[in-house]
């Protein structure tokens, strides 16, 4: 599996509790923070939920 690098680029202020929880589960929470995760179906679902707040860098993305 390939690794995916996720960087938060927009603030979570004004977002739903569900989106804030997803950011926290991804290891984010502040603009500029970066986390690296294995590319799985669960991760893709989480990223789809907060795609307007993050930038995704990876081999296959």
C-alpha distances in whole Angstrom, upper triangle without the diagonal:
4,7,10,13,16,19,22,25,28,29,29,33,34,31,31,30,27,26,27,25,22,22,23,20,18,20,22,25,27,27,25,23,19,16,13,10,6,6,8,11,13,12,13,16,17,17,19,22,22,21,25,24,21,20,16,15,11,10,10,13
4,7,10,13,17,20,22,25,27,27,31,32,29,30,29,26,24,25,24,21,21,22,19,16,18,20,23,25,24,22,20,16,14,10,9,6,6,9,12,14,12,13,16,17,15,18,20,20,19,22,22,18,17,13,11,8,7,8,10
4,7,10,13,16,19,22,24,24,28,30,27,27,27,24,22,23,22,18,18,19,17,13,15,16,20,21,21,19,16,13,10,7,6,5,6,9,13,14,11,12,15,15,14,17,19,18,17,20,19,16,14,11,9,6,7,9,10
4,6,10,13,16,18,21,21,25,26,23,24,24,22,19,20,19,16,15,16,15,11,13,14,17,18,18,16,14,10,8,6,5,6,6,10,12,13,9,10,13,13,11,14,16,15,14,17,16,12,10,7,6,5,7,8,8
4,7,10,13,16,18,19,22,24,22,23,23,21,18,19,19,15,14,15,14,11,11,11,15,15,14,12,10,7,6,4,7,9,9,13,15,15,11,12,15,13,11,14,16,14,13,15,14,10,8,6,5,6,9,11,10
4,7,9,12,14,15,19,21,18,20,20,18,15,15,15,12,10,12,12,8,9,9,12,12,11,10,8,6,5,6,8,11,11,13,15,14,11,11,14,11,9,12,13,11,10,12,10,7,6,5,6,8,12,13,11
4,6,9,12,13,16,19,17,19,19,18,15,14,16,13,10,12,13,10,10,8,10,9,8,6,6,4,7,9,11,14,15,17,19,18,14,14,16,13,11,14,14,11,11,11,9,5,5,7,8,11,15,16,13
4,6,8,9,13,15,14,16,16,16,12,12,14,12,8,11,13,10,10,7,7,7,5,5,6,7,9,12,14,17,17,19,20,18,15,15,16,13,11,14,13,10,10,9,6,4,6,9,11,14,18,19,16
4,7,10,12,15,14,17,18,18,14,14,16,15,11,14,16,14,14,10,10,8,5,6,8,10,12,15,17,20,20,22,22,21,18,18,18,16,13,15,15,11,10,9,6,5,6,10,12,16,20,20,17
4,7,9,11,11,14,16,16,12,12,15,14,11,14,16,14,15,11,10,8,6,9,11,12,15,18,19,22,22,23,24,22,19,19,19,16,14,15,14,10,10,8,5,7,9,13,16,19,23,23,19
4,5,8,9,12,13,14,11,10,13,13,10,12,16,14,14,11,8,7,6,10,11,14,16,19,21,24,24,25,25,23,20,20,20,17,15,16,15,11,12,10,7,9,12,16,19,22,26,26,22
4,6,5,8,9,11,8,6,10,10,8,10,13,13,13,10,7,8,9,12,12,15,16,19,20,23,23,24,23,21,19,19,18,15,14,15,13,10,12,10,7,10,14,16,20,23,26,26,23
4,6,9,10,12,10,9,12,13,12,13,16,17,16,13,10,10,11,15,15,18,20,23,24,27,27,27,27,24,22,23,21,18,18,18,15,13,15,13,11,14,17,20,23,26,30,30,26
4,7,9,11,10,9,13,14,13,15,18,18,19,16,13,14,14,18,19,21,22,25,26,29,28,28,27,24,23,23,21,18,18,18,15,13,15,13,12,15,19,22,25,28,32,31,27
4,7,8,6,7,10,11,10,13,15,16,17,14,12,13,14,17,18,19,20,23,23,25,25,24,23,21,19,19,17,15,15,15,11,10,12,11,10,13,17,19,23,25,29,28,25
4,5,5,6,9,10,11,13,14,16,17,15,13,16,17,20,20,21,21,24,23,25,25,24,22,20,19,19,16,14,15,15,11,10,14,13,12,15,19,21,24,27,30,29,26
4,5,5,6,9,10,10,12,14,15,14,12,15,17,20,19,21,20,23,22,24,24,23,22,19,18,19,16,14,15,16,12,12,15,15,14,16,20,22,25,27,30,29,26
4,5,5,6,9,10,10,12,14,14,13,16,18,20,19,20,19,21,20,22,21,20,18,15,15,16,13,10,12,13,9,10,13,14,13,15,19,20,23,25,28,27,24
4,5,5,6,9,10,11,13,11,10,13,14,17,16,17,16,18,18,20,19,19,18,15,14,14,12,9,10,11,7,6,10,10,9,11,15,16,20,22,25,24,21
4,5,5,6,9,10,11,9,8,11,13,15,14,15,15,18,18,21,21,20,20,17,15,16,15,11,12,14,10,9,12,12,10,12,16,17,21,23,26,26,23
4,5,5,6,9,10,10,9,13,15,17,15,16,15,17,17,19,19,18,18,14,14,15,13,10,12,14,11,10,14,15,13,14,17,18,21,23,26,25,23
4,5,5,6,9,9,9,13,14,16,14,14,13,15,14,16,16,15,15,11,10,12,10,6,8,10,8,7,11,13,11,11,14,15,18,19,22,22,19
4,5,5,6,5,6,9,11,12,10,11,10,13,13,16,16,16,17,14,11,13,12,8,9,12,10,7,10,11,9,9,12,13,16,18,21,21,19
4,5,5,5,6,9,12,14,11,12,11,13,13,17,17,18,18,15,13,15,15,11,12,15,13,11,14,15,12,12,15,16,18,20,23,24,21
4,5,7,9,13,15,16,13,13,10,12,11,14,15,14,15,12,10,13,12,9,11,14,12,11,14,16,14,13,16,16,18,19,22,22,20
4,6,9,12,13,13,10,9,7,9,8,11,12,13,14,11,8,11,12,8,9,12,12,10,12,14,12,11,13,12,14,15,18,19,17
4,7,10,12,12,8,8,6,9,10,13,15,16,17,15,12,15,15,12,12,16,15,13,15,16,13,12,14,14,15,17,20,21,19
4,6,8,9,6,7,7,10,12,15,17,18,19,16,13,15,16,12,12,15,14,11,13,14,10,9,12,13,15,17,20,21,19
4,7,9,7,10,11,14,16,19,20,21,22,19,16,18,18,14,14,17,15,12,14,14,10,11,13,15,18,20,24,24,22
4,6,6,9,11,15,17,21,22,23,24,22,19,20,21,17,16,19,17,14,15,14,11,11,13,15,18,20,24,25,22
4,6,9,12,15,18,21,22,24,25,23,19,20,21,17,16,18,17,13,14,13,9,9,11,14,16,19,23,24,21
4,6,10,13,16,20,21,23,24,23,19,20,21,18,16,19,19,15,15,14,11,9,10,12,14,17,20,22,19
4,7,10,13,17,18,21,22,20,17,19,20,17,15,18,18,14,15,15,12,10,11,12,13,16,19,21,19
4,7,10,14,15,18,20,18,15,16,18,15,13,17,17,14,14,15,12,9,9,10,10,12,16,18,16
4,7,10,12,15,17,15,12,14,16,13,12,16,16,14,14,16,14,11,11,10,10,12,15,16,15
4,7,9,12,15,14,11,13,16,14,12,16,17,16,15,18,16,13,12,10,9,9,12,14,13
4,6,9,12,11,8,11,13,12,11,15,16,15,15,18,17,14,13,11,11,10,12,13,13
4,6,10,10,8,10,13,13,12,15,17,17,17,20,19,16,16,12,12,10,11,12,12
4,7,8,6,7,11,11,11,13,15,16,15,19,18,15,15,11,11,9,10,9,10
4,5,5,6,9,10,11,12,15,16,16,19,19,17,17,14,14,13,13,12,12
4,5,5,6,9,10,11,13,15,15,19,19,17,18,15,16,15,16,14,13
4,5,5,6,9,10,11,13,14,18,18,16,17,15,17,16,18,16,15
4,5,5,6,9,10,11,12,15,15,13,14,11,13,13,15,14,12
4,5,5,6,9,10,10,14,14,12,13,10,13,12,14,12,10
4,5,5,6,9,10,13,14,13,15,13,16,16,18,16,14
4,5,5,7,8,12,12,11,13,12,15,16,18,17,14
4,5,5,5,9,9,8,9,8,12,13,16,14,11
4,6,5,9,10,10,11,11,14,15,17,15,12
4,6,8,9,10,13,13,16,18,21,19,16
4,5,5,7,10,11,15,17,20,19,15
4,5,6,7,8,12,14,17,16,12
4,6,8,11,14,17,20,19,15
4,7,10,14,17,20,20,16
4,6,10,13,16,16,13
4,7,10,14,14,10
4,7,10,10,7
4,7,8,6
4,6,5
4,6
4
